[in-house]
Amino acid sequence: MSKEFVSFMRRRVSAATLDIPAPNKAEWRTILDAASRAADHGNLKPWRFRVYQGEARAQIGEIYWQHAKAEVPELPEDKKAGFVKKAYRAPAILMVYANVVEHPKVPRDEQIMATAAAAQQALLGLDAYGFGGIWRTGPACFTEQTKQLLGLAPNEEVVGLIYCGTPTQDLVYVGDTGIDDRLTFVDE
Ligand SMILES: Cc1cc2nc3c(=O)[nH]c(=O)nc-3n(C[C@H](O)[C@H](O)[C@H](O)COP(=O)(O)O)c2cc1C
């Protein structure tokens, strides 16, 4: 296994400002097929992917707006555009969600974790193809109202909205990850 791959992982950073191009459908297939090799207890493949692009991004904008209105019912309608616009911060949004099933050995949390692992693999795949992404969620992603708006089943949970495209700014390498403070070897 090439050590260059480890260096590639080490250089990974999120890209907050993104523009076209985003992956085309063939590139998405390749990237998400690779993401589907995430660690997966019970081979359940709990992850699901949905790519929103073009005007379909308004469907994501709608969840931001409806969540804001649920929080602050008196929000005037003329504020809607500002919320919907948030979904247009990148040319594509990859929604990664989990289809959670009852399983005697694989609890719900592990299925969500496997889905998060697939999301991280997707981020690496985007980078490898010369694109960039940033994983964004927030309270709007985790409500029943949002699940209904997005047409998710009761057993499905949003894990991440990954904004994707081509970085428009130079990405800044992270010099210190703080590993020395976070790593313990237990030898005996
Ligand atoms: C589960 C999860 C949710 C996140 N949600 C947001 C978010 O809503 N908004 C945001 O700006 N960053 C969010 N982030 C952080 C960014 O994706 C990113 O990791 C952060 O900006 C640090 O950049 P880096 O990945 O280059 O270190 C989230 C990360 C994770 C793992």
The ligand as an SDF file (V2000), in Angstrom:
LIG
                    3D

 31 33  0  0  0  0  0  0  0  0999 V2000
  -20.9510   15.7010   11.6000 C   0  0  0  0  0  0  0  0  0  0  0  0
  -20.3470   17.0070   11.1810 C   0  0  0  0  0  0  0  0  0  0  0  0
  -21.1520   18.1130   11.0230 C   0  0  0  0  0  0  0  0  0  0  0  0
  -20.6260   19.3450   10.6560 C   0  0  0  0  0  0  0  0  0  0  0  0
  -21.4570   20.4200   10.4910 N   0  0  0  0  0  0  0  0  0  0  0  0
  -20.9480   21.6030   10.1240 C   0  0  0  0  0  0  0  0  0  0  0  0
  -21.8000   22.7080    9.8880 C   0  0  0  0  0  0  0  0  0  0  0  0
  -23.0020   22.6180    9.9880 O   0  0  0  0  0  0  0  0  0  0  0  0
  -21.2300   23.8870    9.5440 N   0  0  0  0  0  0  0  0  0  0  0  0
  -19.8700   24.0120    9.4020 C   0  0  0  0  0  0  0  0  0  0  0  0
  -19.4110   25.1040    9.0720 O   0  0  0  0  0  0  0  0  0  0  0  0
  -19.0510   22.9800    9.6130 N   0  0  0  0  0  0  0  0  0  0  0  0
  -19.5510   21.7820    9.9600 C   0  0  0  0  0  0  0  0  0  0  0  0
  -18.7200   20.7260   10.1620 N   0  0  0  0  0  0  0  0  0  0  0  0
  -17.2510   20.9310   10.1020 C   0  0  0  0  0  0  0  0  0  0  0  0
  -16.7080   20.9890    8.7230 C   0  0  0  0  0  0  0  0  0  0  0  0
  -17.1800   19.9050    7.9180 O   0  0  0  0  0  0  0  0  0  0  0  0
  -15.1620   20.9390    8.7350 C   0  0  0  0  0  0  0  0  0  0  0  0
  -14.7120   19.7160    9.2220 O   0  0  0  0  0  0  0  0  0  0  0  0
  -14.5850   22.0670    9.5590 C   0  0  0  0  0  0  0  0  0  0  0  0
  -14.8880   23.2820    8.9290 O   0  0  0  0  0  0  0  0  0  0  0  0
  -13.0600   21.9440    9.7550 C   0  0  0  0  0  0  0  0  0  0  0  0
  -12.4360   21.9060    8.5250 O   0  0  0  0  0  0  0  0  0  0  0  0
  -11.4210   20.7290    8.1830 P   0  0  0  0  0  0  0  0  0  0  0  0
  -12.2910   19.5170    7.8710 O   0  0  0  0  0  0  0  0  0  0  0  0
  -10.6640   21.2160    7.0110 O   0  0  0  0  0  0  0  0  0  0  0  0
  -10.5590   20.5250    9.3700 O   0  0  0  0  0  0  0  0  0  0  0  0
  -19.2240   19.4660   10.4570 C   0  0  0  0  0  0  0  0  0  0  0  0
  -18.4100   18.3320   10.5740 C   0  0  0  0  0  0  0  0  0  0  0  0
  -18.9680   17.1100   10.9250 C   0  0  0  0  0  0  0  0  0  0  0  0
  -18.0780   15.8940   11.0360 C   0  0  0  0  0  0  0  0  0  0  0  0
  1  2  1  0
  2  3  1  0
  2 30  2  0
  3  4  2  0
  4  5  1  0
  4 28  1  0
  5  6  2  0
  6  7  1  0
  6 13  1  0
  7  8  2  0
  7  9  1  0
  9 10  1  0
 10 11  2  0
 10 12  1  0
 12 13  2  0
 13 14  1  0
 14 15  1  0
 14 28  1  0
 15 16  1  0
 16 17  1  0
 16 18  1  0
 18 19  1  0
 18 20  1  0
 20 21  1  0
 20 22  1  0
 22 23  1  0
 23 24  1  0
 24 25  2  0
 24 26  1  0
 24 27  1  0
 28 29  2  0
 29 30  1  0
 30 31  1  0
M  END
$$$$
